Amino acid sequence: MATRTVSQTWRQRPSWARSDRSGWKSFAIAMGALAGALLLALYSSAAAQRGEVWVAGASALAALGVAAWVAIAIVPRLARRTHLRWLAVHIDYRVTREGLVFFAVVLVVALAALNTGNNLLFMVLAAMLAGILVSGVASQAVLSDVEVRLELPERVFAGQPVVALVELINHKRTLPSFSLRLVSETKKTKRASGGSANILTRPVYFPYLPRRQPAQQNVELCFPRRGVYRQDALGLQTRFPFGFLEKTRAVESHVEALVYPPVEPTEEFYEILPLVSGELESYMRGRGHDLYSIRDYQTTDSARHVDWKVTAKRGVLQVREFAREDERRVLLVLDPFAATGELAGSGPGAALGDAAFERGVTLCASLAWHFYEIDSVLAYRCAGFETPMAPAGEIIYDILGHLATVAPSVPAAGSSFLDELASAPQVFKIILTRQPRGSIPTSLWNSSYIIFLDR
């Protein structure tokens, strides 16, 4: 099955991989100068304790001068090498239940250490605070330099489970990543047409991601309704290493899935199909190659179509009637307009109308798929959209793509959508409409099978 690949990346290359020699040189000079300024400040303090006021003042002024030189000459040079896009990176922090317990213990230990002055308690407190610091650094390393890829099947139908491929690629040169979850950022997603906004409905967990290697998982997705599903953001989430904080890094995704209406036959489809087939055969009988029926001879019939065996049995001239070669040329029509006086999407009948329209869209998709399976010549027409008459295999996904997003509407004043169909009496038409029976043009009844959705 063909697939559609959506690759979204949040990568943070290590500083040594994206730096240059002049940047490292400036950084080394700045660190050396600041170290010298610190030594001068310490010497100034020692000189002041010995009473050497002039020496202490000169040392302090020298320390301030070195620090000012670093701030004016080197810091701007280093700032120009900083990627300002990292200022917009958003990380969400959430304290877990375990973290709340740990922070409460830290508070108790801190109060005990301050009240008692016990050095052992201060050491324990320092170790606990160091654990929090290590947790932040480790989780940042786990989330950094990870690429996210999401592959969706090219054809997605409502109500049918599909398998998507989620792949995380670790671009770090030396460090693996642990305990990553790919989650859906629900607050940043838009409402999808006719369904849930989220494509990824449940987290995908990756316990281990080796360095410079990918990890993949298959995820089963199911879209309950037709429409366009969009998800503007995903999130890389981790609680590594201690589980005190849950850190989530937003990843822009722009993932989009076009979900076709279901094409599985329904009870209504099985009830209508024999009637449609009968009307189609009655309309299309003619001079083809497939036998349609045997009937009495008429003066306009050619003698070469006489069935002599049947004639001999019945004692009356009988002729073979064949189906026309274009018996499967069908124009499928979906009328999206509400009946006169009915406002789509408002009023007490809106819910019923929408349900009837959705039922019509599903039935239209099932009929289109049926003619595709029997290799018919098909055309499709709706308000503002139509396909040419062509083999159904060439246009089936154009039809389903339109049915995935079509919506009911109110006809404009003076519009005659159904009247325009009467100009093609040579093509058999299957019309799905919400108009009342009495409003259908008389000329359509002889060349059409009309399905009234509100009934």
VOGUPA-207598 format. One line per field, with one value per residue (C-alpha): chain; z, y, x; residue number from 1; residue in three letters. Coordinates in pm, 1 decimal. Layout:
<sites>
doba: c(A ...) .
pz: c(Z ...) .
py: c(Y ...) .
px: c(X ...) .
loba: c(NUM ...) .
fimi: c(ala ...) .
</sites>
This chain:
<sites>
doba: c(A A A A A A A A A A A A A A A A A A A A A A A A A A A A A A A A A A A A A A A A A A A A A A A A A A A A A A A A A A A A A A A A A A A A A A A A A A A A A A A A A A A A A A A A A A A A A A A A A A A A A A A A A A A A A A A A A A A A A A A A A A A A A A A A A A A A A A A A A A A A A A A A A A A A A A A A A A A A A A A A A A A A A A A A A A A A A A A A A A A A A A A A A A A A A A A A A A A A A A A A A A A A A A A A A A A A A A A A A A A A A A A A A A A A A A A A A A A A A A A A A A A A A A A A A A A A A A A A A A A A A A A A A A A A A A A A A A A A A A A A A A A A A A A A A A A A A A A A A A A A A A A A A A A A A A A A A A A A A A A A A A A A A A A A A A A A A A A A A A A A A A A A A A A A A A A A A A A A A A A A A A A A A A A A A A A A A A A A A A A A A A A A A A A A A A A A A A A A A A A A A A A A A A A A A A A A A A A A A A A A A A A A A A A A A A A A A A A A A A A A A A A A A A A A A A A A A A A) .
pz: c(0.0 -87.8 206.0 273.9 481.8 717.1 873.7 1150.1 1322.2 1641.9 1648.6 1866.7 1748.2 2011.2 2048.0 1929.1 1606.6 1495.3 1633.3 1458.7 1564.4 1598.4 1824.7 2048.3 2052.2 2164.0 2430.6 2563.4 2575.7 2760.6 3017.6 3070.3 3109.9 3360.2 3553.1 3565.8 3684.4 3961.8 4072.7 4075.6 4285.4 4534.4 4549.2 4608.1 4903.1 5051.4 5005.8 5179.9 5479.0 5501.7 5490.6 5143.4 5028.0 4704.0 4592.1 4677.4 4484.1 4180.6 4178.5 4205.3 3923.5 3709.0 3774.6 3676.1 3364.4 3249.2 3308.4 3119.2 2828.6 2806.6 2812.3 2540.8 2308.3 2332.5 2446.8 2133.4 1915.1 2083.2 2075.7 1695.5 1678.7 1890.0 1704.9 1816.0 1711.1 2039.8 2221.7 2080.2 2186.3 2427.6 2703.8 2935.2 3286.0 3502.8 3852.7 3896.0 4212.7 4290.7 4237.9 4484.2 4747.0 4677.2 4696.7 5022.8 5164.1 5039.5 5222.8 5544.9 5522.5 5450.0 5753.9 5974.2 5852.0 5914.9 6262.3 6383.9 6188.8 6138.8 5865.8 5772.9 5698.5 5484.2 5289.4 5238.4 5126.6 4881.9 4738.3 4692.4 4519.3 4300.0 4204.0 4081.5 3880.5 3731.5 3642.0 3445.9 3258.5 3177.8 3050.4 2831.3 2682.2 2622.7 2430.5 2225.1 1865.3 1800.7 1467.0 1445.8 1140.9 1093.1 792.6 716.9 455.9 134.4 140.0 465.5 503.5 793.7 1043.8 909.9 1126.0 954.2 1060.6 1080.1 1126.3 1396.4 1381.4 1611.2 1492.3 1745.1 1580.1 1890.7 1830.9 2174.7 2392.0 2362.8 2466.0 2720.3 2803.5 2529.5 2450.5 2142.7 2248.1 2091.9 2181.7 2200.9 2298.9 1971.8 1730.3 1523.0 1500.5 1215.3 965.5 1093.6 1358.3 1627.1 1576.0 1685.2 1443.8 1711.7 1973.1 2221.3 2330.0 2160.5 2401.6 2309.3 2602.3 2435.4 2139.2 2049.1 1944.5 1571.9 1509.9 1450.1 1640.2 1486.5 1609.0 1428.4 1564.4 1484.3 1408.7 1341.9 1217.7 1310.9 1042.4 700.8 661.7 682.8 1006.7 1099.7 1387.2 1425.7 1704.5 1861.5 2178.3 2282.8 2648.2 2910.7 3285.2 3269.5 3490.8 3828.7 3733.8 3942.5 3644.0 3320.1 3051.4 2711.7 2413.0 2141.5 1784.2 1494.6 1279.9 1025.4 977.6 761.9 669.1 417.4 537.1 276.1 359.4 441.6 137.1 320.1 198.0 442.1 468.3 284.7 5.1 -33.9 -50.4 -318.2 -538.3 -697.3 -779.3 -929.5 -1132.5 -1262.1 -1368.4 -1532.1 -1732.9 -1843.1 -1957.6 -2134.0 -2325.7 -2693.4 -2948.2 -2774.5 -2723.6 -2389.8 -2406.2 -2229.8 -2309.8 -2574.3 -2701.4 -2990.0 -3332.3 -3448.4 -3803.9 -3725.8 -3604.7 -3819.8 -3921.7 -3803.5 -3443.0 -3471.2 -3227.6 -3439.7 -3164.0 -2938.8 -3242.1 -3323.2 -2967.0 -2937.2 -3294.2 -3305.4 -3427.1 -3132.2 -3138.2 -2905.4 -2735.0 -2625.7 -2368.2 -2511.4 -2504.6 -2291.1 -2039.9 -1752.2 -1831.4 -1517.7 -1393.0 -1012.6 -874.3 -517.2 -458.5 -154.0 -131.6 142.9 57.9 8.8 341.4 534.3 672.6 682.0 1015.9 1209.3 1327.0 1482.6 1173.9 1139.3 1320.1 1117.9 796.3 869.3 953.8 627.8 433.4 595.9 514.3 154.0 134.2 264.1 18.2 -267.9 -178.9 -162.7 -505.8 -656.3 -510.9 -646.8 -1000.9 -956.7 -860.3 -1164.7 -1391.6 -1505.4 -1698.4 -1444.3 -1397.9 -1083.1 -1035.6 -737.6 -696.6 -796.8 -878.2 -1152.6 -1316.1 -1682.2 -1799.7 -1763.8 -1637.9 -1267.5 -1175.4 -1309.3 -1113.1 -806.3 -566.6 -708.6 -625.5 -277.4 -213.6 -287.7 -80.0 210.8 238.8 84.7 312.1 289.0 173.8 97.7 -272.9 -408.4 -546.4 -894.8 -887.7 -1088.5 -1011.3 -1095.2 -1404.0 -1555.8 -1541.2 -1786.1 -2067.5 -2075.8 -2134.4 -2304.0 -1975.8 -1691.3 -1371.7 -1007.7 -810.0 -432.1 -316.9 -19.2 -236.7 -205.5 -469.5 -625.0 -702.2 -929.8 -1300.2 -1501.1 -1766.6 -1512.3 -1422.6 -1756.3 -1740.3 -1368.4 -1049.1 -769.2 -403.0 -158.9 140.8 382.8 336.8) .
py: c(0.0 343.3 566.7 937.4 1038.5 1332.7 1409.2 1663.7 1741.3 1901.8 1876.8 2043.4 1969.0 1957.9 2281.4 2126.6 2009.4 2351.2 2574.6 2722.5 2792.9 3165.0 3115.1 2876.7 3119.2 3406.8 3184.4 3081.7 3444.2 3547.5 3269.7 3352.2 3722.0 3656.1 3420.3 3696.9 3943.0 3700.9 3670.0 4048.3 4078.0 3820.1 3998.9 4328.5 4174.3 4039.4 4376.1 4555.8 4321.9 4409.6 4781.5 4839.1 5068.8 5191.6 4842.0 4713.4 4998.1 4950.9 4573.7 4626.2 4879.8 4643.1 4357.9 4578.1 4694.5 4338.5 4236.4 4543.7 4465.7 4112.9 4244.4 4504.7 4327.2 3950.6 3893.8 4058.1 3849.6 3532.3 3647.6 3680.1 3307.6 3217.8 3084.8 3310.9 3049.8 2871.2 3162.4 3047.8 2684.5 2597.0 2338.4 2244.6 2123.0 1929.8 1812.6 1447.3 1292.5 1143.9 1487.2 1648.0 1391.1 1446.9 1826.7 1796.6 1584.7 1842.4 2115.7 1913.4 1838.9 2206.7 2322.9 2060.9 2157.4 2527.8 2469.4 2223.1 2332.4 1965.8 1929.9 1583.6 1724.3 1994.8 1724.3 1529.5 1847.3 1923.9 1571.5 1603.6 1942.2 1796.8 1518.5 1778.2 1949.4 1621.6 1532.9 1857.5 1816.3 1448.7 1511.7 1796.0 1561.8 1294.4 1534.6 1697.2 1614.3 1379.3 1367.9 1266.6 1099.0 994.6 787.2 757.3 530.4 711.9 596.3 631.2 545.9 645.4 370.2 142.4 92.4 181.7 125.5 429.7 419.1 636.5 672.5 854.8 909.6 991.8 1213.2 1244.9 1117.0 979.0 965.4 746.3 861.4 686.2 672.8 897.4 933.2 1095.5 1264.0 1485.4 1852.9 1895.9 2262.7 2364.9 2167.5 2292.2 2125.0 1880.4 1870.6 1622.3 1454.8 1471.7 1715.1 1468.0 1223.6 1065.7 969.4 790.5 823.8 614.2 498.1 438.8 291.1 317.6 511.1 418.2 686.5 770.6 508.2 508.2 329.8 248.4 147.5 65.9 247.8 160.2 464.7 487.9 797.3 789.4 1028.8 1159.4 1491.8 1657.6 1586.3 1829.0 1827.1 2131.6 2007.7 1695.4 1665.7 1472.4 1385.1 1226.1 1169.5 1045.8 987.2 1010.4 1092.0 1410.3 1628.8 1551.2 1759.0 1803.8 1967.1 2091.6 1977.4 2150.0 1883.4 2016.9 1660.4 1632.7 1332.1 1325.2 1063.8 924.2 825.0 456.2 234.9 -77.8 -180.5 -102.9 -245.2 59.5 -0.6 -363.9 -250.9 10.0 -173.9 -423.2 -139.5 68.6 -226.8 -302.7 55.2 71.1 -246.6 -134.2 199.6 61.9 -234.4 -220.8 -381.6 -507.2 -835.6 -948.7 -1115.0 -906.3 -1095.0 -1291.4 -1132.4 -1146.0 -1038.1 -685.2 -550.9 -323.2 -608.7 -756.3 -1118.1 -1188.5 -1150.4 -1418.2 -1706.6 -2000.4 -2259.8 -2067.2 -1985.3 -2355.5 -2436.0 -2159.0 -2152.4 -1770.6 -1565.7 -1476.2 -1238.4 -1187.6 -851.3 -748.9 -505.5 -199.5 -181.3 134.0 -13.2 78.6 449.2 611.9 969.2 975.7 1297.6 1426.2 1720.1 1905.9 2162.2 2157.4 2162.6 2500.4 2669.0 2447.0 2617.4 2383.1 2384.7 2570.4 2523.8 2224.6 2005.8 2073.3 1760.4 1538.0 1711.3 1667.9 1302.0 1252.9 1426.6 1215.1 905.7 1025.0 1087.4 736.4 584.4 785.6 665.8 303.6 332.0 489.1 209.1 -52.4 83.8 95.5 -272.6 -376.4 -159.8 78.9 402.2 665.3 1038.4 1233.0 1570.0 1791.2 2163.0 2324.4 1996.3 1736.3 1470.9 1368.3 1041.7 794.4 444.1 443.3 337.5 666.2 897.8 699.9 875.9 1216.2 1134.4 1006.6 1308.5 1543.0 1335.6 1358.1 1734.6 1810.5 1989.7 2062.9 2407.5 2627.3 2687.6 3036.3 3225.3 3107.1 2806.8 2501.1 2227.4 1942.2 2119.5 2124.5 1743.1 1711.2 1824.8 1480.6 1230.8 980.4 905.2 713.4 916.0 814.4 1121.4 1153.2 1454.6 1608.6 1784.1 1676.3 1440.4 1702.8 1939.4 1696.1 1799.8 1563.9 1511.4 1344.2 1060.4 879.9 871.9 865.0 670.4 918.6 848.3 1081.3 1115.1 1253.2 937.2) .
px: c(0.0 128.2 202.2 219.0 519.4 509.4 847.2 875.6 1203.9 1313.8 1691.3 1948.5 2300.0 2574.3 2763.3 3088.7 2922.1 2802.4 3078.2 3382.8 3738.6 3696.5 3396.4 3586.7 3878.9 3657.0 3501.1 3845.1 3963.4 3649.6 3685.8 4056.2 3982.8 3704.4 3931.0 4192.4 3928.7 3830.5 4193.8 4229.5 3912.2 4043.6 4380.6 4199.2 4013.3 4338.3 4513.3 4228.3 4260.4 4634.1 4554.3 4701.0 4420.5 4577.8 4671.1 4323.1 4156.0 4378.3 4313.6 3936.9 3936.8 4144.6 3899.4 3603.4 3787.9 3859.0 3495.4 3372.0 3606.1 3468.0 3109.7 3175.6 3419.6 3354.7 2996.0 2840.7 3071.1 2950.7 2586.7 2599.0 2673.5 2371.4 2062.6 1779.9 1523.0 1589.4 1427.9 1092.3 1129.4 852.9 889.3 605.9 684.9 445.9 525.8 431.2 290.1 629.6 784.3 545.4 642.5 1013.0 985.0 794.7 1078.6 1332.9 1141.5 1135.6 1508.9 1585.5 1387.5 1554.0 1901.6 1841.4 1696.9 1960.8 2268.4 2355.6 2619.6 2490.9 2146.1 2305.6 2490.1 2166.7 1992.2 2272.6 2249.0 1872.1 1904.4 2177.8 1936.9 1687.2 1960.4 2078.8 1720.1 1679.7 2007.4 1941.2 1587.8 1715.4 1975.3 1710.3 1484.3 1757.4 1846.3 1552.1 1368.5 1001.5 849.8 488.3 378.0 5.9 -154.3 -237.3 -600.8 -791.7 -1161.6 -1382.3 -1449.2 -1174.0 -862.3 -535.8 -176.5 50.8 426.3 583.4 959.8 1199.0 1557.2 1827.8 2093.1 2308.8 2661.7 2735.6 2423.0 2112.3 1767.2 1546.8 1176.9 1036.0 667.8 520.8 196.8 -66.6 -62.9 -440.3 -438.4 -273.8 -485.4 -771.6 -1108.1 -1123.3 -1403.7 -1657.6 -1443.8 -1181.2 -893.9 -630.9 -472.3 -255.7 -513.6 -287.9 76.9 344.6 613.2 977.9 1173.6 1514.2 1649.5 2010.2 2254.0 2251.0 1981.8 1604.7 1330.0 991.7 648.9 325.0 21.1 -339.3 -551.9 -923.6 -1105.8 -1474.6 -1598.6 -1511.2 -1330.5 -992.4 -808.4 -532.2 -287.1 -68.9 157.9 298.5 498.4 807.6 758.0 979.2 1000.1 1356.2 1549.9 1371.5 1012.3 995.4 904.3 724.3 890.9 719.7 882.6 647.6 716.0 543.4 383.0 128.9 6.6 -304.7 -517.8 -802.7 -1051.4 -1290.2 -1647.9 -1699.9 -1762.8 -1869.8 -2218.3 -2498.7 -2849.4 -2981.0 -2729.3 -2838.9 -3201.5 -3136.1 -2882.8 -3128.2 -3366.0 -3085.7 -2958.5 -3308.1 -3371.3 -3028.8 -3083.3 -3430.4 -3295.6 -2989.3 -3129.3 -3041.1 -2808.4 -2498.0 -2322.2 -2467.8 -2809.0 -3072.6 -3398.4 -3591.8 -3914.5 -4159.6 -4046.2 -4134.0 -4132.3 -3838.8 -3616.8 -3342.7 -3372.4 -3019.9 -3135.5 -3404.5 -3349.9 -3456.3 -3442.1 -3679.1 -3896.3 -3926.4 -4030.7 -4289.2 -4410.9 -4380.3 -4086.7 -3863.9 -3566.9 -3275.6 -3249.7 -2903.1 -2776.4 -2611.3 -2234.4 -2251.8 -2493.8 -2264.7 -2236.9 -2371.0 -2386.7 -2383.5 -2532.8 -2530.7 -2762.1 -2618.9 -2896.5 -3153.7 -3520.5 -3683.5 -3746.0 -3504.0 -3196.3 -2900.1 -2725.8 -2996.2 -3350.8 -3526.0 -3475.5 -3103.9 -2985.1 -3217.5 -3112.6 -2744.8 -2798.2 -2986.3 -2710.2 -2438.3 -2640.0 -2660.3 -2285.4 -2215.5 -2462.7 -2314.0 -1963.4 -2084.3 -2250.0 -1937.8 -1725.9 -1968.9 -1940.6 -1563.1 -1557.6 -1763.1 -1545.2 -1817.0 -1785.1 -1877.4 -1916.6 -1994.5 -2158.4 -2224.0 -2273.0 -1944.6 -1768.8 -1790.1 -1576.4 -1569.2 -1721.9 -1437.2 -1360.4 -1441.1 -1088.8 -952.9 -1181.5 -1291.0 -1053.6 -1144.7 -1506.3 -1423.0 -1200.5 -1489.3 -1729.0 -1484.0 -1532.3 -1872.0 -2117.5 -2491.9 -2591.7 -2889.9 -2962.4 -2915.0 -3212.2 -3299.9 -3063.8 -3170.4 -2922.2 -3160.3 -3297.8 -2949.7 -2934.4 -3223.2 -2992.6 -2828.1 -3113.8 -2881.6 -2698.1 -2857.8 -2846.4 -2857.1 -2960.0 -2941.3 -3139.0 -3318.5 -3572.7 -3940.0 -4078.8 -4303.2 -4012.0 -3825.6 -3837.8 -4059.1 -3791.2 -3560.8 -3794.9 -3746.9 -3366.2 -3291.8 -3324.2 -3387.5 -3310.3 -3485.0 -3252.9 -3511.5 -3716.9) .
loba: c(1 2 3 4 5 6 7 8 9 10 11 12 13 14 15 16 17 18 19 20 21 22 23 24 25 26 27 28 29 30 31 32 33 34 35 36 37 38 39 40 41 42 43 44 45 46 47 48 49 50 51 52 53 54 55 56 57 58 59 60 61 62 63 64 65 66 67 68 69 70 71 72 73 74 75 76 77 78 79 80 81 82 83 84 85 86 87 88 89 90 91 92 93 94 95 96 97 98 99 100 101 102 103 104 105 106 107 108 109 110 111 112 113 114 115 116 117 118 119 120 121 122 123 124 125 126 127 128 129 130 131 132 133 134 135 136 137 138 139 140 141 142 143 144 145 146 147 148 149 150 151 152 153 154 155 156 157 158 159 160 161 162 163 164 165 166 167 168 169 170 171 172 173 174 175 176 177 178 179 180 181 182 183 184 185 186 187 188 189 190 191 192 193 194 195 196 197 198 199 200 201 202 203 204 205 206 207 208 209 210 211 212 213 214 215 216 217 218 219 220 221 222 223 224 225 226 227 228 229 230 231 232 233 234 235 236 237 238 239 240 241 242 243 244 245 246 247 248 249 250 251 252 253 254 255 256 257 258 259 260 261 262 263 264 265 266 267 268 269 270 271 272 273 274 275 276 277 278 279 280 281 282 283 284 285 286 287 288 289 290 291 292 293 294 295 296 297 298 299 300 301 302 303 304 305 306 307 308 309 310 311 312 313 314 315 316 317 318 319 320 321 322 323 324 325 326 327 328 329 330 331 332 333 334 335 336 337 338 339 340 341 342 343 344 345 346 347 348 349 350 351 352 353 354 355 356 357 358 359 360 361 362 363 364 365 366 367 368 369 370 371 372 373 374 375 376 377 378 379 380 381 382 383 384 385 386 387 388 389 390 391 392 393 394 395 396 397 398 399 400 401 402 403 404 405 406 407 408 409 410 411 412 413 414 415 416 417 418 419 420 421 422 423 424 425 426 427 428 429 430 431 432 433 434 435 436 437 438 439 440 441 442 443 444 445 446 447 448 449 450 451 452 453 454 455) .
fimi: c(met ala thr arg thr val ser gln thr trp arg gln arg pro ser trp ala arg ser asp arg ser gly trp lys ser phe ala ile ala met gly ala leu ala gly ala leu leu leu ala leu tyr ser ser ala ala ala gln arg gly glu val trp val ala gly ala ser ala leu ala ala leu gly val ala ala trp val ala ile ala ile val pro arg leu ala arg arg thr his leu arg trp leu ala val his ile asp tyr arg val thr arg glu gly leu val phe phe ala val val leu val val ala leu ala ala leu asn thr gly asn asn leu leu phe met val leu ala ala met leu ala gly ile leu val ser gly val ala ser gln ala val leu ser asp val glu val arg leu glu leu pro glu arg val phe ala gly gln pro val val ala leu val glu leu ile asn his lys arg thr leu pro ser phe ser leu arg leu val ser glu thr lys lys thr lys arg ala ser gly gly ser ala asn ile leu thr arg pro val tyr phe pro tyr leu pro arg arg gln pro ala gln gln asn val glu leu cys phe pro arg arg gly val tyr arg gln asp ala leu gly leu gln thr arg phe pro phe gly phe leu glu lys thr arg ala val glu ser his val glu ala leu val tyr pro pro val glu pro thr glu glu phe tyr glu ile leu pro leu val ser gly glu leu glu ser tyr met arg gly arg gly his asp leu tyr ser ile arg asp tyr gln thr thr asp ser ala arg his val asp trp lys val thr ala lys arg gly val leu gln val arg glu phe ala arg glu asp glu arg arg val leu leu val leu asp pro phe ala ala thr gly glu leu ala gly ser gly pro gly ala ala leu gly asp ala ala phe glu arg gly val thr leu cys ala ser leu ala trp his phe tyr glu ile asp ser val leu ala tyr arg cys ala gly phe glu thr pro met ala pro ala gly glu ile ile tyr asp ile leu gly his leu ala thr val ala pro ser val pro ala ala gly ser ser phe leu asp glu leu ala ser ala pro gln val phe lys ile ile leu thr arg gln pro arg gly ser ile pro thr ser leu trp asn ser ser tyr ile ile phe leu asp arg) .
</sites>
